[in-house]
């Protein structure tokens, strides 16, 4: 994620986007969608551009429409990555917003969800967020995980996974190239007792599931296919 590809097609952030609302959950501002009566929750961990990205919120709304209570926290405390800040390139920004800190910040959010009566939780991580989610998947914090164009996720991370995990990757991805995705697939095939799924989407690049161009019908179609794969995984395992 530290290369230029992870920063391509930055979204136009909009704090008013989405059909849901923002509330404090576990000490973090979170975009919330879906019925608070639902016992099934999905935690969405964003890429470096944060929780005000309209496509991310649109996806949260789509997941909520399937019956889930969805929370997309602001892990960056109002400080998402801004490509135009030349005095604060990505490696510098990451020092303030490491994935290890993101992982720790998920714990009170998960506790807050459970205090609302949630009995099962899935988590989806995009780019930066995938590393956070794979850490959650190494224990019983969540019941299922989906990684979308992951960054910084290693072979050892996948070896440590203990819950059903789906990894959706791009044909053109410097952070998780198809060769690495195939390694993930081999590891998951060899793991007993843990369901795994790996899919490489042809013709797309890193970030395609949330940073697609709405005017590009092909890009929208590929993103929607990934969204359906993600949703299908949660419907199967978060129950």
C-alpha positions in Angstrom: 0.0 0.0 0.0 3.0 2.3 0.3 3.4 2.6 -3.4 1.6 5.0 -5.7 -1.1 2.4 -6.8 -2.7 2.4 -3.4 -3.3 6.1 -3.6 -4.9 6.2 -7.1 -8.4 7.4 -7.8 -8.9 9.1 -4.4 -12.5 9.6 -3.5 -14.2 13.0 -3.0 -15.0 12.7 0.7 -18.5 13.7 1.8 -19.5 13.6 5.5 -23.2 13.6 4.4 -23.0 10.7 2.0 -25.0 7.5 2.5 -28.5 6.7 3.8 -27.2 6.0 7.3 -25.9 8.3 10.1 -22.8 8.9 12.2 -22.7 8.1 15.9 -20.1 7.3 18.5 -19.4 3.6 19.0 -16.6 2.3 21.2 -15.1 5.8 21.3 -14.9 6.2 17.5 -17.2 8.1 15.2 -18.8 5.5 13.0 -21.0 5.5 9.9 -24.0 3.4 10.9 -26.4 1.7 8.5 -29.1 -0.9 9.1 -31.5 -1.8 11.9 -30.2 -1.6 15.5 -32.5 -4.6 16.2 -30.3 -6.9 14.0 -28.3 -9.4 15.9 -25.8 -9.7 13.0 -23.3 -7.0 12.5 -20.6 -6.2 9.9 -17.6 -4.1 10.7 -16.2 -2.3 7.6 -12.6 -1.1 7.9 -11.8 1.4 5.2 -8.8 2.1 3.1 -6.5 5.1 3.8 -9.2 7.6 2.6 -11.4 6.8 5.5 -15.1 6.4 6.4 -16.5 9.5 4.5 -15.8 7.9 1.1 -19.2 7.8 -0.7 -18.6 4.4 -2.4 -17.7 2.9 1.0 -20.9 4.2 2.5 -22.9 3.1 -0.5 -21.6 -0.4 0.1 -22.4 -0.2 3.8 -26.0 0.7 2.8 -26.1 -2.3 0.5 -24.9 -4.7 3.2 -27.4 -3.2 5.7 -30.2 -3.8 3.2 -29.4 -7.5 3.4 -30.3 -7.4 7.1 -27.0 -6.6 8.8 -26.2 -3.8 11.3 -23.2 -2.1 9.7 -20.5 0.0 11.3 -17.7 1.8 9.4 -15.5 3.5 12.0 -13.3 6.6 11.6 -10.0 4.9 12.5 -8.1 8.1 11.5 -9.8 10.5 13.9 -10.8 13.0 11.2 -7.3 12.7 9.6 -7.6 10.5 6.4 -4.7 10.4 4.0 -4.6 13.5 1.7 -2.5 13.0 -1.5 -2.0 16.7 -2.0 -0.2 17.2 1.3 3.4 16.9 -0.1 4.8 17.5 3.3 3.1 14.4 4.6 3.6 11.5 2.2 2.0 8.2 2.9 4.9 6.7 4.9 4.8 9.7 7.2 1.0 9.5 7.5 1.2 5.8 8.3 3.4 6.5 11.3 0.3 8.2 12.8 -2.1 5.6 11.6 -0.6 2.2 11.8 -2.6 -1.0 11.3 -1.6 -2.2 14.7 -3.4 0.9 16.2 -6.4 0.2 14.0 -6.6 -3.3 15.3 -6.6 -2.2 18.9 -9.3 0.4 18.1 -11.6 -2.3 16.8 -11.8 -4.0 20.1 -14.0 -1.4 21.9 -16.1 -1.1 18.8 -16.7 -4.8 18.8 -17.6 -4.7 22.5 -20.0 -1.8 21.9 -21.7 -3.9 19.2 -22.0 -6.8 21.5 -23.5 -4.6 24.2 -26.3 -3.7 21.7 -27.2 -7.4 21.6 -25.2 -8.4 18.5 -24.4 -12.1 18.5 -22.3 -12.5 15.4 -19.9 -10.2 13.6 -18.2 -10.2 10.2 -15.5 -7.8 9.1 -14.5 -6.5 5.7 -11.2 -4.8 5.2 -10.2 -2.7 2.2 -6.5 -2.1 1.5 -5.2 -0.7 4.8 -8.2 -2.1 6.5 -7.5 -5.7 5.3 -4.5 -5.9 7.6 -6.7 -4.9 10.5 -9.3 -7.5 9.6 -6.8 -10.3 9.2 -5.6 -9.6 12.7 -9.2 -9.9 14.0 -9.5 -13.2 12.0 -6.7 -14.7 14.1 -8.9 -15.0 17.2 -12.6 -15.1 18.1 -13.3 -11.4 17.8 -15.2 -12.0 14.6 -17.0 -14.9 12.9 -16.0 -14.3 9.3 -13.7 -12.0 7.3 -13.4 -10.6 3.8 -10.2 -9.0 2.6 -10.6 -6.8 -0.5 -7.4 -5.8 -2.4 -5.4 -6.3 0.8 -2.3 -4.3 1.7 0.5 -5.5 4.1 -1.2 -9.0 4.5 1.5 -11.7 4.6 1.6 -15.4 4.1 2.1 -15.8 7.9 -1.1 -13.7 8.5 -3.1 -16.1 6.4 -1.6 -19.1 8.2 -2.8 -17.6 11.5 -6.5 -17.2 10.4 -9.0 -19.1 12.5 -12.3 -18.0 11.0 -13.8 -18.4 7.5 -12.0 -15.9 5.2 -12.6 -14.7 1.6 -9.8 -12.8 -0.2 -10.7 -10.8 -3.2 -7.8 -9.6 -5.3 -7.0 -7.7 -8.5 -5.1 -8.8 -11.5 -3.1 -5.7 -11.4 -2.0 -5.1 -7.8 1.5 -4.3 -6.6 0.6 -4.9 -2.9 -1.1 -8.2 -3.4 -0.2 -9.5 -6.8 -1.8 -12.7 -8.2 1.3 -14.7 -7.2 0.8 -13.8 -3.6 -3.0 -14.4 -3.8 -2.2 -17.9 -5.1 0.0 -18.5 -2.1 -2.9 -17.4 0.1 -5.1 -19.9 -1.7 -2.7 -22.8 -1.2 -2.4 -22.1 2.5 -6.2 -21.9 2.9 -6.7 -25.1 1.0 -4.2 -26.9 3.4 -5.9 -25.5 6.6 -8.3 -27.9 8.2 -11.4 -26.6 9.9 -11.2 -23.1 8.3 -13.2 -22.3 5.1 -11.3 -20.1 2.7 -11.9 -18.6 -0.7 -9.6 -16.7 -3.0 -10.7 -14.9 -6.2 -8.6 -12.8 -8.6 -10.6 -10.4 -10.6 -9.3 -9.9 -14.2 -8.7 -6.5 -15.7 -9.0 -4.5 -12.5 -6.4 -2.7 -10.3 -5.9 -2.3 -6.5 -8.8 -0.4 -4.9 -11.3 -1.4 -7.5 -14.1 -2.3 -5.1 -14.4 1.2 -3.5 -12.5 3.6 -5.8 -14.2 2.8 -9.1 -15.4 5.5 -11.5 -19.2 5.6 -11.5 -19.1 6.6 -15.2 -17.2 3.5 -16.1 -19.8 0.7 -16.6 -17.2 -2.0 -16.7 -15.6 -0.8 -13.5 -19.0 -0.6 -11.7 -19.8 -4.2 -12.8 -16.5 -5.6 -11.5 -17.0 -3.7 -8.2 -20.6 -5.0 -7.8 -19.5 -8.6 -8.5 -17.0 -8.2 -5.6 -19.6 -6.7 -3.4 -21.9 -9.7 -4.1 -19.1 -12.1 -3.3 -18.5 -10.3 0.0 -22.1 -10.2 0.9 -22.6 -13.9 0.1 -19.7 -14.8 2.4 -21.3 -12.9 5.3 -24.7 -14.3 4.6 -23.2 -17.8 4.8 -21.0 -17.4 7.9 -22.4 -14.6 10.0 -25.5 -16.0 11.5 
